[in-house]
Amino acid sequence: MPKRRRGPRCPTSTSVGWAGLLTNWVTVQKSVKRLQELDEMATDGRYELLTKKEVIKLERERKHLQANLAGIKNMKRLPDALFIVDSNNEAIAVKEARKLGIPVVPLSIPTAIRRWWIT
């Protein structure tokens, strides 16, 4: 089986919905910067200078930020478009995107509209 070529990576967010992420972009960027700082601390040996209790606290914070922001940590600005899988579930994100002038692309038709469409 041939290897598939990887295209450009798109930032994603699955564990935390996009609700609040767009309108609070400045705050989210601060959290992303903190995540990058903690990643650097873990790799360059600064953890060795801290006590065990401090390291555990920082690792807990890093894991939490990693779980929530890993998909968007390389995103430097607001997206050009927003792809939504379930527009009913992400209604707040759709409203925020419209408020900021970001085009929204739904990837599926909601069940209620689908029933109306088919019948």
Helices and strands as residue ranges (DSSP letters): H 25-44, G 46-49, H 52-69, G 70-72, E 82-84, H 91-100, E 104-106, H 111-118
